[in-house]
Amino acid sequence: MTRSTHTVDQENMTATRTVTAPAARVFGVLADPTTHAAIDGTGWVREPVDRAPLTEVGQVFRMDMYNANHPDGDYQVANQVQVLDPPRAVGWRTGQEKDDGRLEFGGWLWRYDLAPLGPSETAVTLTYDWSAVPPSVREFIQFPPFGPEHLVNSLRHLAELAEMSPAPTPRG
């Protein structure tokens, strides 16, 4: 049985879903930027620019995006890994790379927390936190920029991918 819930707080929203897959497999899907467009519940993520798996805090991975409400329509984000605790948690902050190569972050964070419920079930909580967004950014972007259904959709997509993906290969 799949269970799904969501909450919206003053500065963050979360959704939780039970996925019928081991935590290591779910984490493997999340740590692979090539799956992020398929997971995305907003439809904004297009494809990875950086395709290497997420392996360390501080790692930057870029994604091509599209949003009709964005001034450019097509744009690119630079995500910096903030949390990487296989197979329990992965999270990143999102920003942009400036013309001089400097990264500038907007103050929002995406985080997935995984809790094994047994050998083949995992509770996954997705959090979108915008509490660190400065007033200068809030002048141009209303937060949250989407409703909680987008987090619920992301977790549904993640579950579909994790439940059909092969078991991870042990490293050693």
DSSP file (Angstrom, degrees, kcal/mol; ACC not computed):
  #  RESIDUE AA STRUCTURE BP1 BP2  ACC     N-H-->O    O-->H-N    N-H-->O    O-->H-N    TCO  KAPPA ALPHA  PHI   PSI    X-CA   Y-CA   Z-CA
    1    1 A M              0   0    0      0, 0.0     2,-0.5     0, 0.0    17,-0.0   0.000 360.0 360.0 360.0 132.7    0.0    0.0    0.0
    2    2 A T        -     0   0    0     15,-0.1     2,-0.4    18,-0.0    17,-0.1  -0.824 360.0-166.6 -97.1 128.5    1.4    3.4   -0.9
    3    3 A R        -     0   0    0     -2,-0.5    15,-1.9    15,-0.1     2,-0.3  -0.910   7.1-180.0-114.5 143.8    0.9    6.2    1.6
    4    4 A S  E     +A   17   0A   0     -2,-0.4     2,-0.3    13,-0.2    13,-0.2  -0.995   5.1 166.6-145.2 135.4    1.4    9.9    0.8
    5    5 A T  E     -A   16   0A   0     11,-2.4    11,-2.7    -2,-0.3     2,-0.3  -0.941  10.2-166.0-140.0 162.4    1.0   13.0    2.9
    6    6 A H  E     -A   15   0A   0     -2,-0.3     2,-0.3     9,-0.3     9,-0.3  -0.994   3.0-171.0-149.3 155.0    2.0   16.7    2.6
    7    7 A T  E     -A   14   0A   0      7,-2.6     7,-2.5    -2,-0.3     2,-0.4  -0.979  10.4-152.7-140.3 153.0    2.3   19.8    4.8
    8    8 A V  E     +A   13   0A   0     -2,-0.3     5,-0.2     5,-0.2     2,-0.2  -0.996  18.1 179.6-127.5 126.6    3.0   23.5    4.1
    9    9 A D        -     0   0    0      3,-3.6    -2,-0.0    -2,-0.4     0, 0.0  -0.435  48.4 -83.2-110.2-173.6    4.6   25.6    6.8
   10   10 A Q  S    S+     0   0    0      1,-0.2     3,-0.1    -2,-0.2    -1,-0.0   0.880 124.4  11.1 -59.7 -40.5    5.5   29.3    6.8
   11   11 A E  S    S+     0   0    0      1,-0.1   119,-2.5   118,-0.0   120,-0.5   0.252 128.1  32.1-129.3  10.8    8.8   28.8    5.1
   12   12 A N  E     - B   0 129A   0    117,-0.2    -3,-3.6   118,-0.2     2,-0.3  -0.990  54.4-151.0-159.4 162.5    8.8   25.2    3.8
   13   13 A M  E     -AB   8 128A   0    115,-2.2   115,-2.7    -2,-0.3     2,-0.3  -0.989  14.3-168.4-137.0 149.7    6.7   22.4    2.5
   14   14 A T  E     -AB   7 127A   0     -7,-2.5    -7,-2.6    -2,-0.3     2,-0.3  -0.940   9.1-169.3-134.6 156.6    7.1   18.7    2.7
   15   15 A A  E     -AB   6 126A   0    111,-1.9   111,-3.0    -2,-0.3     2,-0.4  -0.987   8.9-161.8-140.8 144.3    5.6   15.6    1.3
   16   16 A T  E     +AB   5 125A   0    -11,-2.7   -11,-2.4    -2,-0.3     2,-0.3  -0.978  11.5 172.2-129.6 141.5    6.1   12.0    2.4
   17   17 A R  E     -AB   4 124A   0    107,-2.2   107,-3.0    -2,-0.4     2,-0.5  -0.996  31.8-123.3-146.3 145.4    5.5    8.8    0.5
   18   18 A T  E     - B   0 123A   0    -15,-1.9     2,-0.4    -2,-0.3   105,-0.2  -0.816  28.9-160.0 -89.0 126.9    6.2    5.1    1.1
   19   19 A V  E     - B   0 122A   0    103,-3.4   103,-2.6    -2,-0.5     2,-1.9  -0.908  19.1-133.1-110.1 133.4    8.2    3.6   -1.8
   20   20 A T  S    S+     0   0    0     -2,-0.4   101,-0.3   101,-0.2   103,-0.0  -0.529  77.7  82.9 -86.9  72.9    8.3   -0.1   -2.4
   21   21 A A  S    S-     0   0    0     -2,-1.9    -2,-0.2   101,-0.0    99,-0.1  -0.947  87.7 -88.0-164.9 151.3   12.1   -0.3   -2.9
   22   22 A P     >  -     0   0    0      0, 0.0     4,-2.1     0, 0.0     3,-0.5  -0.308  39.6-115.0 -63.9 151.8   15.1   -0.5   -0.6
   23   23 A A  H  > S+     0   0    0     98,-0.3     4,-3.0     1,-0.2     5,-0.2   0.863 114.8  57.6 -57.0 -38.8   16.5    2.8    0.6
   24   24 A A  H  > S+     0   0    0      1,-0.2     4,-2.1     2,-0.2    -1,-0.2   0.886 107.7  47.2 -62.1 -37.9   19.8    2.2   -1.2
   25   25 A R  H  > S+     0   0    0     -3,-0.5     4,-1.7     2,-0.2    -1,-0.2   0.920 113.0  47.8 -69.4 -43.5   17.9    1.9   -4.5
   26   26 A V  H  X S+     0   0    0     -4,-2.1     4,-2.1     1,-0.2    -2,-0.2   0.926 112.5  49.9 -62.0 -44.5   15.9    5.0   -3.9
   27   27 A F  H  X S+     0   0    0     -4,-3.0     4,-2.5     1,-0.2    -1,-0.2   0.909 106.5  56.2 -60.9 -42.0   19.0    6.9   -2.9
   28   28 A G  H  < S+     0   0    0     -4,-2.1     4,-0.2     1,-0.2    -1,-0.2   0.877 107.2  48.7 -58.5 -39.2   20.8    5.7   -6.1
   29   29 A V  H >< S+     0   0    0     -4,-1.7     3,-1.1     1,-0.2     6,-0.3   0.925 113.4  47.0 -65.7 -44.0   18.0    7.2   -8.2
   30   30 A L  H 3< S+     0   0    0     -4,-2.1    -2,-0.2     1,-0.2    -1,-0.2   0.832 108.0  55.4 -67.8 -32.4   18.2   10.5   -6.3
   31   31 A A  T 3< S+     0   0    0     -4,-2.5    23,-3.1    -5,-0.2    -1,-0.2   0.436  92.1  84.0 -81.6   1.7   22.0   10.7   -6.6
   32   32 A D    X   -     0   0    0     -3,-1.1     3,-2.4    -4,-0.2     4,-0.4  -0.887  63.3-162.4-107.7 102.9   21.8   10.3  -10.4
   33   33 A P  G >  S+     0   0    0      0, 0.0     3,-1.0     0, 0.0     4,-0.4   0.730  86.2  71.6 -57.8 -21.0   21.2   13.8  -12.1
   34   34 A T  G 3  S+     0   0    0     17,-0.3     4,-0.2     1,-0.2     3,-0.1   0.667  98.0  50.0 -70.4 -12.8   20.1   12.0  -15.2
   35   35 A T  G <> S+     0   0    0     -3,-2.4     4,-1.7    -6,-0.3     3,-0.4   0.565  85.0  89.7 -95.3 -10.6   16.9   10.9  -13.4
   36   36 A H  H <> S+     0   0    0     -3,-1.0     4,-2.4    -4,-0.4     9,-0.2   0.826  83.0  53.5 -64.1 -34.5   16.0   14.4  -12.1
   37   37 A A  H  4 S+     0   0    0     -4,-0.4    -1,-0.3     1,-0.2     6,-0.1   0.900 111.2  47.7 -64.4 -38.5   13.9   15.5  -15.1
   38   38 A A  H  4 S+     0   0    0     -3,-0.4    -2,-0.2    -4,-0.2    -1,-0.2   0.802 115.2  45.7 -72.1 -28.4   11.8   12.3  -14.8
   39   39 A I  H  < S+     0   0    0     -4,-1.7   118,-0.3   118,-0.1   119,-0.3   0.859  85.9 111.4 -79.1 -37.6   11.4   12.8  -11.0
   40   40 A D     <  -     0   0    0     -4,-2.4   111,-0.1    -5,-0.2    -3,-0.0  -0.049  48.8-165.0 -48.6 128.5   10.5   16.6  -11.2
   41   41 A G  S    S+     0   0    0    109,-0.2    -1,-0.1     1,-0.1   112,-0.1   0.519  83.6  56.9 -92.4  -7.0    6.9   17.3  -10.3
   42   42 A T  S    S-     0   0    0    108,-0.1    -1,-0.1   109,-0.0    -2,-0.1   0.717  97.8-129.1 -93.8 -23.6    6.9   20.8  -11.8
   43   43 A G  S    S+     0   0    0     -6,-0.1    -2,-0.1   107,-0.1    -6,-0.0   0.551  80.5 109.5  83.7   8.0    7.8   19.9  -15.3
   44   44 A W        +     0   0    0     21,-0.1    22,-2.1    23,-0.0     2,-0.3   0.809  49.7  87.5 -86.7 -32.4   10.6   22.6  -15.2
   45   45 A V  E     +C   65   0A   0     20,-0.2    20,-0.2    -9,-0.2    -2,-0.0  -0.542  48.5 171.8 -74.4 128.1   13.6   20.3  -15.2
   46   46 A R  E     -     0   0A   0     18,-3.1    19,-0.2     1,-0.3    -1,-0.2   0.872  53.4 -34.3-102.1 -61.9   14.7   19.5  -18.7
   47   47 A E  E     -C   64   0A   0     17,-1.0    17,-3.3   -10,-0.1    -1,-0.3  -0.990  60.3 -93.6-162.0 156.8   18.1   17.6  -18.6
   48   48 A P  E     -C   63   0A   0      0, 0.0    15,-0.3     0, 0.0     3,-0.1  -0.497  17.3-169.7 -75.8 142.1   21.3   17.5  -16.7
   49   49 A V  S    S+     0   0    0     13,-2.9     2,-0.6     1,-0.3    14,-0.2   0.787  89.5  45.0 -88.5 -40.8   24.3   19.5  -17.9
   50   50 A D        -     0   0    0     12,-1.5    -1,-0.3     1,-0.1    11,-0.0  -0.927  69.5-178.6-104.8 120.4   26.5   17.6  -15.4
   51   51 A R        +     0   0    0     -2,-0.6   -17,-0.3    -3,-0.1    -1,-0.1   0.473  39.4 116.8-102.1  -3.6   25.7   13.9  -15.5
   52   52 A A  S    S-     0   0    0      1,-0.1     3,-0.1   -19,-0.1    -2,-0.1  -0.393  73.1-103.2 -68.4 141.1   28.1   12.6  -12.8
   53   53 A P        -     0   0    0      0, 0.0     2,-0.5     0, 0.0   -21,-0.2  -0.223  40.5 -98.4 -58.4 152.6   26.4   10.9   -9.8
   54   54 A L        +     0   0    0    -23,-3.1     3,-0.1     1,-0.2   -23,-0.0  -0.645  56.8 154.9 -76.1 122.2   26.3   13.0   -6.6
   55   55 A T        +     0   0    0     -2,-0.5     2,-0.3     1,-0.3    -1,-0.2   0.514  51.8  26.7-129.1 -11.4   29.2   11.8   -4.5
   56   56 A E  S >  S-     0   0    0     27,-0.1     3,-1.7     0, 0.0    -1,-0.3  -0.998  76.7 -97.9-157.4 151.1   30.2   14.6   -2.1
   57   57 A V  T 3  S+     0   0    0     -2,-0.3    25,-0.2     1,-0.2     3,-0.1  -0.450 110.9  32.2 -63.1 138.2   29.0   17.7   -0.2
   58   58 A G  T 3  S+     0   0    0     23,-2.7    -1,-0.2     1,-0.4    24,-0.1   0.139  84.1 137.8  96.3 -18.4   30.0   20.8   -2.2
   59   59 A Q    <   -     0   0    0     -3,-1.7    22,-2.9    21,-0.1     2,-0.5  -0.331  44.1-144.9 -59.8 139.7   29.6   19.1   -5.6
   60   60 A V  E     + D   0  80A   0     20,-0.2     2,-0.4    -3,-0.1    20,-0.2  -0.923  18.6 179.9-110.4 132.8   27.9   21.3   -8.1
   61   61 A F  E     - D   0  79A   0     18,-2.6    18,-2.7    -2,-0.5     2,-0.3  -0.999  14.6-147.5-132.5 134.5   25.6   19.9  -10.8
   62   62 A R  E     - D   0  78A   0     -2,-0.4   -13,-2.9    16,-0.2   -12,-1.5  -0.727   9.9-165.4-103.8 147.6   23.8   22.0  -13.4
   63   63 A M  E     -CD  48  77A   0     14,-2.0    14,-2.4    -2,-0.3     2,-0.3  -0.991  20.6-127.7-132.3 139.4   20.4   21.4  -14.9
   64   64 A D  E     -CD  47  76A   0    -17,-3.3   -18,-3.1    -2,-0.4   -17,-1.0  -0.700  38.5-174.7 -80.4 138.5   18.8   22.9  -18.0
   65   65 A M  E     -CD  45  75A   0     10,-3.3    10,-1.8    -2,-0.3     2,-0.3  -0.838  21.1-159.4-131.8 163.9   15.3   24.2  -17.1
   66   66 A Y  E     + D   0  74A   0    -22,-2.1     2,-0.3    -2,-0.3     8,-0.2  -0.955  16.5 162.0-146.2 132.0   12.2   25.7  -18.7
   67   67 A N    >   -     0   0    0      6,-2.1     3,-1.9    -2,-0.3     6,-0.3  -0.926  32.5-146.0-148.0 122.5    9.5   27.8  -17.0
   68   68 A A  T 3  S+     0   0    0     -2,-0.3    -1,-0.1     1,-0.3     6,-0.1   0.765 103.1  55.1 -59.6 -25.1    7.1   30.0  -18.9
   69   69 A N  T 3  S+     0   0    0      4,-0.1    -1,-0.3    -3,-0.1    -3,-0.0   0.534  85.7  99.0 -86.6  -6.4    7.2   32.5  -16.0
   70   70 A H  S X  S-     0   0    0     -3,-1.9     3,-0.9     3,-0.2    -3,-0.1  -0.596  83.8-122.6 -78.5 141.9   11.0   32.8  -16.1
   71   71 A P  T 3  S+     0   0    0      0, 0.0    -1,-0.1     0, 0.0     3,-0.1   0.817 112.7  34.0 -55.1 -31.7   12.1   36.0  -17.9
   72   72 A D  T 3  S-     0   0    0      1,-0.2     2,-2.3    -5,-0.1    -4,-0.1   0.519  91.0-147.6-100.2  -6.9   14.2   33.8  -20.3
   73   73 A G  S <  S+     0   0    0     -3,-0.9    -6,-2.1    -6,-0.3     2,-0.4  -0.503  85.4  53.5  72.6 -79.1   11.9   30.8  -20.5
   74   74 A D  E    S+D   66   0A   0     -2,-2.3     2,-0.3    -8,-0.2    -8,-0.2  -0.723  76.3 147.3 -84.4 135.4   14.9   28.4  -21.0
   75   75 A Y  E     -D   65   0A   0    -10,-1.8   -10,-3.3    -2,-0.4     2,-0.4  -0.928  38.5-120.8-155.6 177.0   17.5   28.8  -18.3
   76   76 A Q  E     -D   64   0A   0     -2,-0.3     2,-0.3   -12,-0.2    21,-0.2  -0.981  16.9-157.7-130.2 140.4   20.1   26.9  -16.3
   77   77 A V  E     -D   63   0A   0    -14,-2.4   -14,-2.0    -2,-0.4     2,-0.5  -0.861   9.4-144.7-113.2 153.2   20.5   26.3  -12.6
   78   78 A A  E     -DE  62  95A   0     17,-2.5    17,-2.0    -2,-0.3     2,-0.4  -0.982  17.8-163.0-114.6 120.2   23.6   25.3  -10.6
   79   79 A N  E     -DE  61  94A   0    -18,-2.7   -18,-2.6    -2,-0.5     2,-0.5  -0.869   2.9-157.6-105.4 135.5   22.8   23.0   -7.6
   80   80 A Q  E     -DE  60  93A   0     13,-2.5    13,-2.2    -2,-0.4   -20,-0.2  -0.960  22.8-121.0-116.4 123.3   25.3   22.6   -4.8
   81   81 A V  E     + E   0  92A   0    -22,-2.9   -23,-2.7    -2,-0.5    11,-0.3  -0.409  35.7 168.7 -62.9 125.9   25.1   19.4   -2.7
   82   82 A Q  E     +     0   0A   0      9,-2.8     2,-0.4     1,-0.3    10,-0.2   0.660  67.4  31.3-108.5 -28.4   24.5   20.4    1.0
   83   83 A V  E     + E   0  91A   0      8,-1.8     8,-2.2   -27,-0.1    -1,-0.3  -0.999  56.4 164.1-135.9 129.8   23.7   17.0    2.4
   84   84 A L  E     + E   0  90A   0     -2,-0.4     6,-0.2     6,-0.2   -27,-0.2  -0.767  12.9 148.2-148.7 100.0   24.9   13.6    1.3
   85   85 A D  E >>  - E   0  89A   0      4,-3.1     3,-3.4    -2,-0.3     4,-1.7  -0.699  49.2-117.1-134.7  77.8   24.4   10.7    3.7
   86   86 A P  T 34 S-     0   0    0      0, 0.0   -62,-0.1     0, 0.0    -2,-0.1  -0.330  88.7  -0.1 -63.4 139.5   23.9    7.5    1.7
   87   87 A P  T 34 S+     0   0    0      0, 0.0   -60,-0.1     0, 0.0     3,-0.1  -0.746 131.5  55.3 -97.9  35.3   21.3    6.0    1.8
   88   88 A R  T <4 S+     0   0    0     -3,-3.4    26,-3.8     1,-0.3     2,-0.3   0.812 107.4   3.7 -99.8 -33.9   19.6    8.3    4.3
   89   89 A A  E  <  +EF  85 113A   0     -4,-1.7    -4,-3.1    24,-0.2     2,-0.3  -0.996  44.3 176.5-158.3 146.3   19.6   11.9    2.9
   90   90 A V  E     +EF  84 112A   0     22,-2.0    22,-3.2    -2,-0.3     2,-0.3  -0.970  17.3 161.2-147.9 138.3   20.5   14.0    0.0
   91   91 A G  E     -EF  83 111A   0     -8,-2.2    -9,-2.8    -2,-0.3    -8,-1.8  -0.995  12.0-172.4-156.8 154.3   19.9   17.7   -0.5
   92   92 A W  E     -EF  81 110A   0     18,-2.3    18,-2.9    -2,-0.3     2,-0.3  -0.990  20.6-129.4-147.3 153.8   21.1   20.7   -2.5
   93   93 A R  E     -EF  80 109A   0    -13,-2.2   -13,-2.5    -2,-0.3     2,-0.4  -0.795  28.4-135.1-100.7 151.4   20.7   24.4   -2.8
   94   94 A T  E     +E   79   0A   0     14,-1.4    12,-1.9    -2,-0.3    14,-0.5  -0.864  39.1 127.6-114.1 138.9   19.8   26.0   -6.1
   95   95 A G  E     -EF  78 105A   0    -17,-2.0   -17,-2.5    -2,-0.4     2,-0.3  -0.756  45.4 -91.6-156.9-154.9   21.3   29.0   -7.7
   96   96 A Q  E     - F   0 104A   0      8,-2.7     8,-2.7   -19,-0.2     2,-0.6  -0.962  24.0-119.7-137.9 154.0   22.9   30.3  -10.9
   97   97 A E  E     - F   0 103A   0     -2,-0.3     6,-0.2     6,-0.2     5,-0.1  -0.850  33.4-139.9 -93.7 125.1   26.3   30.7  -12.3
   98   98 A K    >   -     0   0    0      4,-3.4     3,-2.4    -2,-0.6    -1,-0.0  -0.288  29.5 -97.5 -78.1 167.7   27.2   34.3  -13.0
   99   99 A D  T 3  S+     0   0    0      1,-0.3    -1,-0.1     2,-0.1    -2,-0.0   0.794 125.4  55.1 -56.5 -30.5   29.1   35.4  -16.1
  100  100 A D  T 3  S-     0   0    0      2,-0.1    -1,-0.3     1,-0.0     3,-0.1   0.376 122.3-105.6 -86.5   5.9   32.3   35.5  -14.1
  101  101 A G  S <  S+     0   0    0     -3,-2.4     2,-0.2     1,-0.3    -2,-0.1   0.337  76.4 137.5  89.8  -7.5   31.9   31.9  -13.0
  102  102 A R        -     0   0    0     -5,-0.1    -4,-3.4     1,-0.1     2,-0.4  -0.495  51.2-130.5 -73.1 139.3   30.8   32.8   -9.5
  103  103 A L  E     -F   97   0A   0     -6,-0.2     2,-0.4    -2,-0.2    -6,-0.2  -0.767  21.6-170.5 -92.3 136.4   27.9   30.8   -8.1
  104  104 A E  E     -F   96   0A   0     -8,-2.7    -8,-2.7    -2,-0.4     2,-0.3  -0.994   8.5-153.0-129.5 125.6   25.0   32.7   -6.5
  105  105 A F  E     -F   95   0A   0     -2,-0.4   -10,-0.3   -10,-0.3   -26,-0.1  -0.756  12.0-145.2-105.7 146.2   22.3   30.9   -4.6
  106  106 A G  E     -     0   0A   0    -12,-1.9   -11,-0.1    -2,-0.3    31,-0.1   0.610  47.7-104.0 -85.8 -14.0   18.7   32.0   -4.1
  107  107 A G  E    S+     0   0A   0    -13,-0.4    25,-1.1     1,-0.4    26,-0.4   0.527  80.5 116.9 104.5   6.6   18.2   30.7   -0.6
  108  108 A W  E     -     0   0A   0    -14,-0.5   -14,-1.4    24,-0.2    -1,-0.4  -0.835  42.9-160.9-111.7 153.6   16.0   27.6   -1.3
  109  109 A L  E     -FG  93 129A   0     20,-2.4    20,-2.6    -2,-0.3     2,-0.4  -0.982  10.3-154.4-135.0 137.6   16.9   24.0   -0.6
  110  110 A W  E     +FG  92 128A   0    -18,-2.9   -18,-2.3    -2,-0.4     2,-0.4  -0.940  23.5 175.7-107.2 133.5   15.7   20.7   -1.8
  111  111 A R  E     -FG  91 127A   0     16,-2.1    16,-3.0    -2,-0.4     2,-0.5  -0.995  19.4-162.5-145.0 136.2   16.1   17.7    0.5
  112  112 A Y  E     -FG  90 126A   0    -22,-3.2   -22,-2.0    -2,-0.4     2,-0.5  -0.978   8.7-167.0-115.5 125.8   15.1   14.1    0.5
  113  113 A D  E     -FG  89 125A   0     12,-2.6    12,-2.7    -2,-0.5     2,-0.4  -0.960   7.1-159.7-113.1 130.6   15.2   12.1    3.7
  114  114 A L  E     - G   0 124A   0    -26,-3.8    10,-0.2    -2,-0.5    -2,-0.0  -0.922  10.2-176.6-115.4 131.5   14.9    8.3    3.5
  115  115 A A  E     - G   0 123A   0      8,-2.5     8,-3.0    -2,-0.4     2,-0.1  -0.955  25.8-130.5-128.3 112.0   13.8    6.0    6.3
  116  116 A P  E     - G   0 122A   0      0, 0.0     6,-0.3     0, 0.0   -28,-0.0  -0.364  19.2-174.1 -60.2 134.8   13.9    2.2    5.7
  117  117 A L  E    S-     0   0A   0      4,-3.2     5,-0.2     1,-0.4     3,-0.0   0.283  70.3 -40.8-107.9   5.7   10.6    0.6    6.7
  118  118 A G  E >  S- G   0 121A   0      3,-0.7     3,-0.7     1,-0.1    -1,-0.4  -0.911  88.1 -55.0 153.7-174.6   12.0   -2.9    6.0
  119  119 A P  T 3  S+     0   0    0      0, 0.0    -1,-0.1     0, 0.0     3,-0.0   0.735 134.7  24.8 -67.3 -21.2   14.1   -4.6    3.4
  120  120 A S  T 3  S+     0   0    0    -99,-0.1     2,-0.3   -98,-0.1     0, 0.0   0.141 110.6  71.5-133.8  23.4   11.9   -3.5    0.5
  121  121 A E  E <   - G   0 118A   0     -3,-0.7    -4,-3.2  -101,-0.3    -3,-0.7  -1.000  50.6-176.4-140.2 141.7   10.1   -0.3    1.7
  122  122 A T  E     -BG  19 116A   0   -103,-2.6  -103,-3.4    -2,-0.3     2,-0.6  -0.998  21.7-140.0-138.7 131.5   11.3    3.2    2.3
  123  123 A A  E     -BG  18 115A   0     -8,-3.0    -8,-2.5    -2,-0.4     2,-0.5  -0.820  26.1-164.6 -86.1 124.7    9.5    6.3    3.6
  124  124 A V  E     -BG  17 114A   0   -107,-3.0  -107,-2.2    -2,-0.6     2,-0.5  -0.956   7.4-167.1-116.5 125.2   10.8    9.2    1.6
  125  125 A T  E     -BG  16 113A   0    -12,-2.7   -12,-2.6    -2,-0.5     2,-0.5  -0.959   4.1-162.0-112.6 123.0   10.2   12.8    2.7
  126  126 A L  E     -BG  15 112A   0   -111,-3.0  -111,-1.9    -2,-0.5     2,-0.4  -0.908   9.0-169.2-103.6 126.8   10.8   15.6    0.3
  127  127 A T  E     -BG  14 111A   0    -16,-3.0   -16,-2.1    -2,-0.5     2,-0.5  -0.967  14.0-167.0-119.3 132.1   11.3   19.1    1.7
  128  128 A Y  E     -BG  13 110A   0   -115,-2.7  -115,-2.2    -2,-0.4     2,-0.5  -0.979  17.6-173.2-113.2 113.8   11.4   22.4   -0.2
  129  129 A D  E     +BG  12 109A   0    -20,-2.6   -20,-2.4    -2,-0.5  -117,-0.2  -0.941  21.7 167.1-117.0 120.2   12.7   25.0    2.2
  130  130 A W    >   +     0   0    0   -119,-2.5     3,-1.6    -2,-0.5  -118,-0.2   0.099  42.5 115.8-115.4  20.9   12.8   28.7    1.2
  131  131 A S  T 3  S+     0   0    0   -120,-0.5    -1,-0.1     1,-0.3   -23,-0.1   0.729  75.3  52.7 -65.3 -22.7   13.4   30.2    4.7
  132  132 A A  T 3  S+     0   0    0    -25,-1.1    -1,-0.3    -3,-0.2   -24,-0.2   0.319  76.2 123.4 -96.4   8.9   16.8   31.6    3.6
  133  133 A V    <   -     0   0    0     -3,-1.6   -26,-0.2   -26,-0.4   -27,-0.1  -0.573  61.0-130.8 -72.0 123.6   15.5   33.5    0.6
  134  134 A P    >>  -     0   0    0      0, 0.0     4,-2.0     0, 0.0     3,-1.2  -0.326  18.2-110.3 -74.0 158.0   16.5   37.1    1.0
  135  135 A P  H 3> S+     0   0    0      0, 0.0     4,-1.3     0, 0.0    -2,-0.1   0.828 116.0  64.0 -55.1 -33.6   14.0   40.0    0.6
  136  136 A S  H 34 S+     0   0    0      1,-0.2     4,-0.2     2,-0.2    -3,-0.0   0.833 108.2  40.6 -63.1 -31.3   15.7   41.1   -2.6
  137  137 A V  H X> S+     0   0    0     -3,-1.2     4,-1.8     1,-0.2     3,-1.6   0.848 108.6  60.1 -81.5 -37.8   14.8   37.7   -4.3
  138  138 A R  H 3< S+     0   0    0     -4,-2.0    -2,-0.2     1,-0.3    -1,-0.2   0.718  92.5  68.8 -64.7 -19.7   11.3   37.7   -2.8
  139  139 A E  T 3< S+     0   0    0     -4,-1.3    -1,-0.3    -5,-0.2    -2,-0.2   0.805 113.4  28.3 -64.6 -28.1   10.6   41.0   -4.6
  140  140 A F  T <4 S+     0   0    0     -3,-1.6     2,-0.4    -4,-0.2    -2,-0.2   0.653 121.7  48.7-108.6 -21.8   10.7   39.0   -7.9
  141  141 A I  S  < S-     0   0    0     -4,-1.8     2,-0.4     2,-0.0    -1,-0.2  -0.984  71.0-140.2-127.2 129.0    9.6   35.5   -7.0
  142  142 A Q        -     0   0    0     -2,-0.4    -3,-0.1    -3,-0.1    -4,-0.0  -0.738  38.7-103.2 -84.8 132.4    6.6   34.6   -4.9
  143  143 A F  S    S+     0   0    0     -2,-0.4    -2,-0.0     1,-0.1    -5,-0.0  -0.890 103.6  27.8-112.0 138.1    7.3   31.7   -2.5
  144  144 A P  S    S-     0   0    0      0, 0.0    -1,-0.1     0, 0.0    -2,-0.1   0.624  76.3-161.1 -73.8 151.7    6.5   29.0   -2.8
  145  145 A P  S    S+     0   0    0      0, 0.0     2,-0.3     0, 0.0    -2,-0.1   0.411  75.7  24.2 -81.0   5.1    6.5   29.2   -6.6
  146  146 A F  S    S-     0   0    0      0, 0.0  -104,-0.0     0, 0.0     0, 0.0  -0.955  87.6 -98.3-157.1 166.4    4.3   26.1   -6.8
  147  147 A G    >   -     0   0    0     -2,-0.3     3,-1.8     1,-0.1     4,-0.5  -0.375  40.2 -98.3 -89.9 171.2    1.8   24.2   -4.7
  148  148 A P  T >> S+     0   0    0      0, 0.0     4,-2.0     0, 0.0     3,-0.7   0.716 113.2  76.8 -62.6 -20.7    2.4   21.0   -2.6
  149  149 A E  H 3> S+     0   0    0      1,-0.2     4,-2.6     2,-0.2     5,-0.2   0.795  86.8  61.6 -61.5 -25.2    1.0   18.9   -5.4
  150  150 A H  H <> S+     0   0    0     -3,-1.8     4,-2.1     2,-0.2    -1,-0.2   0.867 104.5  46.5 -69.7 -34.8    4.3   19.3   -7.2
  151  151 A L  H <> S+     0   0    0     -3,-0.7     4,-2.3    -4,-0.5    -2,-0.2   0.909 112.3  50.6 -69.9 -41.7    6.2   17.6   -4.3
  152  152 A V  H  X S+     0   0    0     -4,-2.0     4,-1.9     1,-0.2    -2,-0.2   0.917 111.5  48.8 -60.2 -43.6    3.6   14.8   -4.2
  153  153 A N  H  X S+     0   0    0     -4,-2.6     4,-2.6     2,-0.2    -1,-0.2   0.905 108.7  53.5 -62.6 -42.0    4.1   14.4   -8.0
  154  154 A S  H  X S+     0   0    0     -4,-2.1     4,-2.8     1,-0.2    -2,-0.2   0.919 109.7  47.4 -59.7 -43.9    7.8   14.3   -7.6
  155  155 A L  H  X S+     0   0    0     -4,-2.3     4,-2.5     2,-0.2    -1,-0.2   0.864 110.3  52.4 -68.0 -34.3    7.6   11.5   -5.0
  156  156 A R  H  X S+     0   0    0     -4,-1.9     4,-2.2     2,-0.2    -2,-0.2   0.931 112.0  46.0 -63.8 -44.6    5.2    9.6   -7.2
  157  157 A H  H  X S+     0   0    0     -4,-2.6     4,-2.3  -118,-0.3    -2,-0.2   0.915 112.1  51.2 -63.8 -43.0    7.7    9.8  -10.1
  158  158 A L  H  X S+     0   0    0     -4,-2.8     4,-3.0  -119,-0.3     5,-0.3   0.924 109.4  50.7 -59.2 -44.8   10.6    8.8   -7.8
  159  159 A A  H  X S+     0   0    0     -4,-2.5     4,-2.7     1,-0.2    -1,-0.2   0.920 108.8  51.3 -60.4 -44.1    8.6    5.8   -6.6
  160  160 A E  H  X S+     0   0    0     -4,-2.2     4,-0.9     1,-0.2    -1,-0.2   0.918 114.4  43.5 -59.9 -43.5    7.9    4.7  -10.2
  161  161 A L  H  X S+     0   0    0     -4,-2.3     4,-1.3     2,-0.2     3,-0.5   0.936 116.4  45.5 -67.7 -46.6   11.6    5.0  -11.1
  162  162 A A  H  < S+     0   0    0     -4,-3.0    -2,-0.2     1,-0.2    -1,-0.2   0.872 110.2  54.2 -66.8 -37.0   12.9    3.3   -7.9
  163  163 A E  H  < S+     0   0    0     -4,-2.7    -1,-0.2    -5,-0.3    -2,-0.2   0.732 116.8  37.1 -71.9 -21.0   10.4    0.5   -8.1
  164  164 A M  H  < S+     0   0    0     -4,-0.9    -1,-0.2    -3,-0.5    -2,-0.2   0.541  96.4  98.5-106.1  -8.0   11.4   -0.4  -11.6
  165  165 A S  S  < S-     0   0    0     -4,-1.3  -140,-0.0    -3,-0.2  -136,-0.0  -0.434  79.7-103.4 -79.9 154.5   15.1    0.2  -11.4
  166  166 A P        -     0   0    0      0, 0.0    -1,-0.1     0, 0.0     3,-0.1  -0.303  46.2 -87.0 -70.9 159.9   17.6   -2.7  -10.8
  167  167 A A        -     0   0    0      1,-0.1     2,-0.0  -146,-0.0  -146,-0.0  -0.357  54.5 -96.5 -62.7 145.8   19.1   -3.2   -7.4
  168  168 A P        -     0   0    0      0, 0.0    -1,-0.1     0, 0.0  -143,-0.1  -0.337  35.6-115.9 -65.9 147.4   22.3   -1.2   -6.9
  169  169 A T        -     0   0    0     -3,-0.1     2,-0.0     1,-0.1     0, 0.0  -0.715  32.8-115.7 -82.6 126.9   25.6   -2.9   -7.5
  170  170 A P        -     0   0    0      0, 0.0     2,-0.3     0, 0.0    -1,-0.1  -0.355  26.7-141.1 -63.7 140.8   27.7   -3.3   -4.3
  171  171 A R              0   0    0      1,-0.1     0, 0.0    -2,-0.0     0, 0.0  -0.768 360.0 360.0 -99.5 148.6   31.0   -1.3   -4.4
  172  172 A G              0   0    0     -2,-0.3    -1,-0.1     0, 0.0     0, 0.0   0.409 360.0 360.0-176.2 360.0   34.0   -2.8   -2.9
